[in-house]
Amino acid sequence: MLTDALRQAGIAALISMFMGLFPLGCGILYAARPTEQRLALMRPLSLSAIFAAIHGLALGLVNLFRSMAVRDTHTLSPAMLTGLSESLVPIFFGFGCLMLAWLCVAVGIWRRP
């Protein structure tokens, strides 16, 4: 089921969802070997993940509203509610990755001499 959803997603949706993995990887590297360069890289990577998550949410909502307009239904049917829930996935996944990334940064700061 998850693989079907990922296969049906477009390139913009996939990029906006998986952008959160970059700060997570950087956070894990910082926890393993804390350096100033890795810590400095966390801010722009975090911002890009936040913007990507918001982009994914907005893209999902645009597609949902367009689908409602094409079908000429102005109520939330079960199919529309499914589309709404799918448009929330990038923001939950992205912010979840950011939470884990910054927890790794906290571990790296705690380990630093």
Backbone as JSON Lines, residues from 0, in Angstrom:
{"i":0,"aa":"M","n":[0.82,-1.19,0.0],"ca":[0.0,0.0,0.0],"c":[0.87,1.26,0.0]}
{"i":1,"aa":"L","n":[1.9,1.28,0.85],"ca":[2.8,2.43,0.88],"c":[3.58,2.54,-0.41]}
{"i":2,"aa":"T","n":[4.01,1.4,-0.94],"ca":[4.76,1.45,-2.2],"c":[3.88,1.91,-3.35]}
{"i":3,"aa":"D","n":[2.6,1.56,-3.32],"ca":[1.68,2.05,-4.36],"c":[1.53,3.56,-4.28]}
{"i":4,"aa":"A","n":[1.43,4.08,-3.07],"ca":[1.29,5.53,-2.91],"c":[2.55,6.25,-3.38]}
{"i":5,"aa":"L","n":[3.72,5.69,-3.09],"ca":[4.97,6.31,-3.53],"c":[5.12,6.22,-5.05]}
{"i":6,"aa":"R","n":[4.66,5.13,-5.65],"ca":[4.73,4.99,-7.09],"c":[3.82,5.98,-7.82]}
{"i":7,"aa":"Q","n":[2.69,6.29,-7.21],"ca":[1.74,7.21,-7.84],"c":[2.09,8.68,-7.6]}
{"i":8,"aa":"A","n":[2.97,8.94,-6.66],"ca":[3.34,10.33,-6.35],"c":[4.21,10.9,-7.47]}
{"i":9,"aa":"G","n":[4.05,12.17,-7.72],"ca":[4.86,12.85,-8.72],"c":[6.23,13.2,-8.16]}
{"i":10,"aa":"I","n":[7.09,13.7,-9.04],"ca":[8.46,14.02,-8.64],"c":[8.5,15.16,-7.62]}
{"i":11,"aa":"A","n":[7.62,16.15,-7.77],"ca":[7.6,17.26,-6.81],"c":[7.17,16.78,-5.44]}
{"i":12,"aa":"A","n":[6.2,15.88,-5.38],"ca":[5.75,15.35,-4.1],"c":[6.84,14.52,-3.43]}
{"i":13,"aa":"L","n":[7.55,13.73,-4.21],"ca":[8.62,12.9,-3.64],"c":[9.77,13.76,-3.13]}
{"i":14,"aa":"I","n":[10.14,14.77,-3.9],"ca":[11.24,15.64,-3.47],"c":[10.85,16.38,-2.2]}
{"i":15,"aa":"S","n":[9.63,16.9,-2.17],"ca":[9.22,17.66,-0.99],"c":[9.12,16.76,0.24]}
{"i":16,"aa":"M","n":[8.81,15.5,0.04],"ca":[8.7,14.6,1.19],"c":[10.07,14.14,1.67]}
{"i":17,"aa":"F","n":[10.95,13.77,0.78],"ca":[12.22,13.19,1.18],"c":[13.32,14.22,1.44]}
{"i":18,"aa":"M","n":[13.02,15.5,1.28],"ca":[14.0,16.55,1.59],"c":[14.38,16.52,3.07]}
{"i":19,"aa":"G","n":[13.5,16.05,3.92],"ca":[13.79,15.97,5.35],"c":[14.9,14.99,5.69]}
{"i":20,"aa":"L","n":[15.24,14.1,4.77],"ca":[16.3,13.14,5.04],"c":[17.69,13.78,5.03]}
{"i":21,"aa":"F","n":[17.85,14.9,4.32],"ca":[19.16,15.56,4.27],"c":[19.58,16.13,5.62]}
{"i":22,"aa":"P","n":[18.74,16.9,6.32],"ca":[19.17,17.35,7.64],"c":[19.28,16.2,8.63]}
{"i":23,"aa":"L","n":[18.49,15.16,8.46],"ca":[18.61,14.01,9.35],"c":[19.97,13.34,9.18]}
{"i":24,"aa":"G","n":[20.41,13.19,7.94],"ca":[21.74,12.62,7.69],"c":[22.84,13.5,8.26]}
{"i":25,"aa":"C","n":[22.69,14.81,8.08],"ca":[23.69,15.74,8.62],"c":[23.69,15.71,10.15]}
{"i":26,"aa":"G","n":[22.51,15.58,10.75],"ca":[22.43,15.49,12.2],"c":[23.07,14.23,12.74]}
{"i":27,"aa":"I","n":[22.89,13.13,12.04],"ca":[23.53,11.87,12.45],"c":[25.04,11.98,12.33]}
{"i":28,"aa":"L","n":[25.51,12.6,11.24],"ca":[26.96,12.81,11.1],"c":[27.5,13.71,12.19]}
{"i":29,"aa":"Y","n":[26.74,14.73,12.56],"ca":[27.18,15.63,13.62],"c":[27.22,14.91,14.97]}
{"i":30,"aa":"A","n":[26.26,14.03,15.21],"ca":[26.28,13.28,16.46],"c":[27.49,12.34,16.52]}
{"i":31,"aa":"A","n":[27.88,11.79,15.36],"ca":[29.01,10.88,15.32],"c":[30.34,11.62,15.45]}
{"i":32,"aa":"R","n":[30.49,12.71,14.68],"ca":[31.72,13.51,14.71],"c":[31.36,14.98,14.65]}
{"i":33,"aa":"P","n":[31.19,15.62,15.8],"ca":[30.77,17.03,15.8],"c":[31.86,17.97,15.3]}
{"i":34,"aa":"T","n":[31.53,18.74,14.27],"ca":[32.41,19.8,13.77],"c":[31.58,21.05,13.55]}
{"i":35,"aa":"E","n":[32.26,22.18,13.5],"ca":[31.56,23.45,13.29],"c":[30.92,23.5,11.9]}
{"i":36,"aa":"Q","n":[31.58,22.91,10.9],"ca":[31.04,22.94,9.54],"c":[29.71,22.19,9.46]}
{"i":37,"aa":"R","n":[29.63,21.04,10.12],"ca":[28.39,20.27,10.1],"c":[27.27,20.98,10.85]}
{"i":38,"aa":"L","n":[27.63,21.64,11.94],"ca":[26.63,22.4,12.69],"c":[26.15,23.6,11.88]}
{"i":39,"aa":"A","n":[27.05,24.26,11.18],"ca":[26.68,25.39,10.34],"c":[25.8,24.96,9.18]}
{"i":40,"aa":"L","n":[25.97,23.74,8.71],"ca":[25.17,23.24,7.6],"c":[23.75,22.89,8.02]}
{"i":41,"aa":"M","n":[23.52,22.67,9.3],"ca":[22.19,22.27,9.77],"c":[21.14,23.35,9.55]}
{"i":42,"aa":"R","n":[21.49,24.61,9.71],"ca":[20.5,25.68,9.57],"c":[19.93,25.76,8.14]}
{"i":43,"aa":"P","n":[20.77,25.86,7.1],"ca":[20.17,25.92,5.76],"c":[19.48,24.62,5.35]}
{"i":44,"aa":"L","n":[19.99,23.47,5.8],"ca":[19.31,22.22,5.47],"c":[17.96,22.14,6.17]}
{"i":45,"aa":"S","n":[17.9,22.63,7.41],"ca":[16.62,22.63,8.13],"c":[15.61,23.55,7.46]}
{"i":46,"aa":"L","n":[16.07,24.71,7.03],"ca":[15.17,25.63,6.34],"c":[14.66,25.03,5.03]}
{"i":47,"aa":"S","n":[15.54,24.36,4.3],"ca":[15.09,23.75,3.05],"c":[14.09,22.64,3.32]}
{"i":48,"aa":"A","n":[14.27,21.89,4.4],"ca":[13.31,20.83,4.73],"c":[11.97,21.42,5.16]}
{"i":49,"aa":"I","n":[11.98,22.52,5.89],"ca":[10.74,23.18,6.3],"c":[9.99,23.69,5.07]}
{"i":50,"aa":"F","n":[10.71,24.38,4.17],"ca":[10.06,24.89,2.97],"c":[9.57,23.76,2.07]}
{"i":51,"aa":"A","n":[10.31,22.67,2.0],"ca":[9.87,21.53,1.19],"c":[8.61,20.9,1.77]}
{"i":52,"aa":"A","n":[8.53,20.81,3.09],"ca":[7.33,20.25,3.72],"c":[6.12,21.14,3.47]}
{"i":53,"aa":"I","n":[6.31,22.44,3.58],"ca":[5.2,23.37,3.31],"c":[4.81,23.3,1.83]}
{"i":54,"aa":"H","n":[5.81,23.18,0.96],"ca":[5.55,23.03,-0.47],"c":[4.72,21.78,-0.74]}
{"i":55,"aa":"G","n":[5.07,20.67,-0.1],"ca":[4.32,19.42,-0.29],"c":[2.89,19.54,0.18]}
{"i":56,"aa":"L","n":[2.68,20.21,1.31],"ca":[1.33,20.44,1.81],"c":[0.53,21.3,0.83]}
{"i":57,"aa":"A","n":[1.13,22.4,0.39],"ca":[0.44,23.3,-0.54],"c":[0.13,22.59,-1.86]}
{"i":58,"aa":"L","n":[1.05,21.8,-2.35],"ca":[0.83,21.06,-3.6],"c":[-0.32,20.08,-3.45]}
{"i":59,"aa":"G","n":[-0.38,19.38,-2.32],"ca":[-1.48,18.45,-2.08],"c":[-2.81,19.15,-1.98]}
{"i":60,"aa":"L","n":[-2.84,20.31,-1.33],"ca":[-4.09,21.06,-1.21],"c":[-4.55,21.6,-2.56]}
{"i":61,"aa":"V","n":[-3.6,22.08,-3.36],"ca":[-3.95,22.56,-4.7],"c":[-4.56,21.44,-5.52]}
{"i":62,"aa":"N","n":[-3.95,20.26,-5.46],"ca":[-4.5,19.12,-6.22],"c":[-5.87,18.72,-5.7]}
{"i":63,"aa":"L","n":[-6.07,18.79,-4.39],"ca":[-7.37,18.46,-3.81],"c":[-8.43,19.45,-4.27]}
{"i":64,"aa":"F","n":[-8.13,20.74,-4.22],"ca":[-9.1,21.75,-4.63],"c":[-9.4,21.66,-6.13]}
{"i":65,"aa":"R","n":[-8.39,21.36,-6.91],"ca":[-8.6,21.2,-8.35],"c":[-9.5,20.0,-8.62]}
{"i":66,"aa":"S","n":[-9.26,18.92,-7.91],"ca":[-10.1,17.74,-8.09],"c":[-11.54,18.01,-7.69]}
{"i":67,"aa":"M","n":[-11.74,18.79,-6.62],"ca":[-13.1,19.14,-6.21],"c":[-13.78,20.01,-7.28]}
{"i":68,"aa":"A","n":[-13.03,20.9,-7.91],"ca":[-13.61,21.77,-8.92],"c":[-13.95,21.0,-10.19]}
{"i":69,"aa":"V","n":[-13.09,20.06,-10.58],"ca":[-13.33,19.29,-11.79],"c":[-14.54,18.38,-11.62]}
{"i":70,"aa":"R","n":[-14.67,17.77,-10.43],"ca":[-15.8,16.86,-10.18],"c":[-17.08,17.61,-9.84]}
{"i":71,"aa":"D","n":[-16.97,18.89,-9.65],"ca":[-18.1,19.74,-9.31],"c":[-18.79,19.28,-8.02]}
{"i":72,"aa":"T","n":[-17.97,18.81,-7.09],"ca":[-18.48,18.47,-5.75],"c":[-17.86,19.43,-4.76]}
{"i":73,"aa":"H","n":[-18.7,20.01,-3.95],"ca":[-18.21,20.98,-2.99],"c":[-18.3,20.46,-1.56]}
{"i":74,"aa":"T","n":[-18.4,19.15,-1.44],"ca":[-18.41,18.52,-0.13],"c":[-17.2,17.6,-0.03]}
{"i":75,"aa":"L","n":[-16.84,17.26,1.18],"ca":[-15.7,16.38,1.39],"c":[-16.18,14.93,1.41]}
{"i":76,"aa":"S","n":[-16.04,14.26,0.3],"ca":[-16.38,12.85,0.19],"c":[-15.23,12.03,0.79]}
{"i":77,"aa":"P","n":[-15.43,10.72,0.97],"ca":[-14.31,9.9,1.47],"c":[-13.06,9.98,0.58]}
{"i":78,"aa":"A","n":[-13.25,10.08,-0.72],"ca":[-12.09,10.2,-1.62],"c":[-11.38,11.53,-1.4]}
{"i":79,"aa":"M","n":[-12.13,12.6,-1.17],"ca":[-11.54,13.91,-0.92],"c":[-10.81,13.93,0.43]}
{"i":80,"aa":"L","n":[-11.39,13.26,1.42],"ca":[-10.73,13.18,2.72],"c":[-9.43,12.38,2.63]}
{"i":81,"aa":"T","n":[-9.41,11.36,1.78],"ca":[-8.18,10.61,1.55],"c":[-7.12,11.51,0.92]}
{"i":82,"aa":"G","n":[-7.53,12.32,-0.05],"ca":[-6.59,13.27,-0.66],"c":[-6.09,14.29,0.33]}
{"i":83,"aa":"L","n":[-6.96,14.75,1.21],"ca":[-6.55,15.7,2.24],"c":[-5.54,15.08,3.18]}
{"i":84,"aa":"S","n":[-5.79,13.84,3.58],"ca":[-4.83,13.18,4.48],"c":[-3.5,12.92,3.78]}
{"i":85,"aa":"E","n":[-3.53,12.61,2.5],"ca":[-2.29,12.4,1.76],"c":[-1.51,13.7,1.6]}
{"i":86,"aa":"S","n":[-2.19,14.83,1.55],"ca":[-1.48,16.1,1.41],"c":[-0.79,16.5,2.71]}
{"i":87,"aa":"L","n":[-1.17,15.89,3.82],"ca":[-0.52,16.18,5.1],"c":[0.74,15.34,5.34]}
{"i":88,"aa":"V","n":[0.93,14.29,4.56],"ca":[2.07,13.39,4.77],"c":[3.42,14.1,4.67]}
{"i":89,"aa":"P","n":[3.68,14.94,3.66],"ca":[5.01,15.58,3.58],"c":[5.35,16.43,4.81]}
{"i":90,"aa":"I","n":[4.35,17.11,5.37],"ca":[4.66,17.97,6.51],"c":[4.95,17.13,7.75]}
{"i":91,"aa":"F","n":[4.22,16.04,7.94],"ca":[4.49,15.17,9.09],"c":[5.84,14.47,8.94]}
{"i":92,"aa":"F","n":[6.13,13.97,7.74],"ca":[7.39,13.27,7.52],"c":[8.58,14.24,7.64]}
{"i":93,"aa":"G","n":[8.43,15.42,7.02],"ca":[9.53,16.39,7.07],"c":[9.81,16.88,8.48]}
{"i":94,"aa":"F","n":[8.77,17.22,9.23],"ca":[8.99,17.7,10.59],"c":[9.45,16.58,11.52]}
{"i":95,"aa":"G","n":[9.03,15.35,11.25],"ca":[9.54,14.22,12.02],"c":[11.03,14.02,11.81]}
{"i":96,"aa":"C","n":[11.48,14.14,10.55],"ca":[12.91,14.04,10.26],"c":[13.68,15.19,10.91]}
{"i":97,"aa":"L","n":[13.1,16.39,10.89],"ca":[13.77,17.54,11.53],"c":[13.89,17.35,13.03]}
{"i":98,"aa":"M","n":[12.86,16.8,13.65],"ca":[12.92,16.54,15.09],"c":[14.06,15.57,15.41]}
{"i":99,"aa":"L","n":[14.16,14.49,14.65],"ca":[15.24,13.53,14.88],"c":[16.6,14.14,14.59]}
{"i":100,"aa":"A","n":[16.68,14.97,13.55],"ca":[17.95,15.61,13.21],"c":[18.44,16.5,14.34]}
{"i":101,"aa":"W","n":[17.54,17.31,14.9],"ca":[17.96,18.22,15.97],"c":[18.21,17.49,17.28]}
{"i":102,"aa":"L","n":[17.59,16.34,17.48],"ca":[17.95,15.5,18.63],"c":[19.37,14.96,18.46]}
{"i":103,"aa":"C","n":[19.73,14.59,17.25],"ca":[21.1,14.16,16.98],"c":[22.09,15.3,17.2]}
{"i":104,"aa":"V","n":[21.71,16.52,16.81],"ca":[22.58,17.67,17.06],"c":[22.74,17.89,18.56]}
{"i":105,"aa":"A","n":[21.68,17.72,19.32],"ca":[21.79,17.86,20.78],"c":[22.74,16.82,21.37]}
{"i":106,"aa":"V","n":[22.7,15.61,20.84],"ca":[23.64,14.58,21.3],"c":[25.06,14.97,20.93]}
{"i":107,"aa":"G","n":[25.25,15.5,19.72],"ca":[26.58,15.93,19.29],"c":[27.11,17.07,20.13]}
{"i":108,"aa":"I","n":[26.25,18.02,20.47],"ca":[26.68,19.12,21.33],"c":[27.02,18.61,22.73]}
{"i":109,"aa":"W","n":[26.27,17.67,23.22],"ca":[26.54,17.09,24.54],"c":[27.86,16.32,24.55]}
{"i":110,"aa":"R","n":[28.2,15.68,23.43],"ca":[29.43,14.91,23.34],"c":[30.67,15.77,23.09]}
{"i":111,"aa":"R","n":[30.47,16.99,22.61],"ca":[31.6,17.84,22.25],"c":[32.44,18.2,23.47]}
{"i":112,"aa":"P","n":[33.75,18.22,23.28],"ca":[34.6,18.57,24.44],"c":[34.51,20.04,24.81]}
